[in-house]
């Protein structure tokens, strides 16, 4: 597993002109059909009451791409992930996943708001890790990881068990499989939550400020696991994070948000190295100062 | 002292009916509470309305009058006479079930929204969500109130003495009539009810403790889980 201090050398090689980054991201294995982007936001509007969180937002994410969303709180980053996970519904525009409308379904030529069944179909490909872990306290670690594959994907118990063991091994918690989640530290709970999300074999993994609720000394362990996933898989990742070192390491592209719109986007070395927009500069300055 | 020695078998016999009605009534009330409570927590306005009509009707009806109606009035309308014990079970179960339904609905609503969101992220269906996550967590929340309702129902079972079922209260009245020992007859009944209640209380305590242990709350009283705001998230126990 890579150490958390591998930040510097890696950033250097990228800056030195080995653009493993955005232009040609690793294509996802098989499943992605068609030429279009894996995720497409088309003039997406989201309001909470009078508060417009996203205003006609357009952006694409290619299969296999790892995108980090940064920006001040309240700028709509988390809302984007929650819309993708169908935890919120759009007020305008359409979200496409793999060419299928997520927020809507086709009815003849028209698009109508999606029903529960359609959403279950489309969101099968999407997994999410939450800021507060959200493990199920009524289940052991093992069942937290295996219940959804067994019941939702129809995987056999034995297969789900075996996969849970592998995943826990990967996140460094092989010995905790029969523990109760409430007996684990926050960092351990979050790593279980990552294993739980991966057990569903998602094509898209959404990471919603996954280290924000952790004590500082527990952050590195969780980020190491995510770096490892980025290194060894081609899962498409969308991450909202305040960990700029992590964003720099793993992402192909960084999107800077403010007031529900993209202020600036580009490869991490550009955004962090030579941000063009004043708002990006002041945001990064504030974040790095406080960090 | 002789009174108690002589009367003990009679009270024990009465307790059999009291227990029978309590257990039967609780089973019915529990089934109703779960079904109506779950309906009341769905997103469908029609189902919720159905649940709330049930709750309002049967919470507002006196169990005693309902039992009289089932026992005396229904045979006139349908020609079918219920066993008195069964009429009591039905009346108490329908009545207490309405209270229980509100308890179930409240407990389901108290499961944190973040748990619901995790089930969405894992693509569980509504049924799977309820069965695997929501109800097991709500269960610990339901139990204390269910415990109270069990005791309510047990004490309420005394109404059967009015339709000549020889439960504890009926036995006490008979003894009073035949021996004239009013004070002793009812004192013995009070003690018998109290002892039975203590047994139920102890059983419910055990159930509560095991439910909390399954949610990882080791000490008897739960500490509430971290608030989603992020302030309270200090990693949990190591």
Interface residues (C-beta under 8 A of the other chain):
Chain A: X85 X86 X87 X116 X120 X123 X124 X126 X127 X128 X130 X131 X132 X134 X135 X136 X137 X138 X139 X147 X148 X151 X152 X180 X181 X182 X183 X184 X185 X186 X187 X189 X196 X197 X200 X212 X213 X214 X215 X218
Chain B: X114 X115 X117 X118 X120 X121 X122 X123 X124 X125 X126 X128 X132 X133 X136 X137 X214 X215 X216 X217 X225 X226 X228 X230 X233 X234 X235 X236 X237 X238
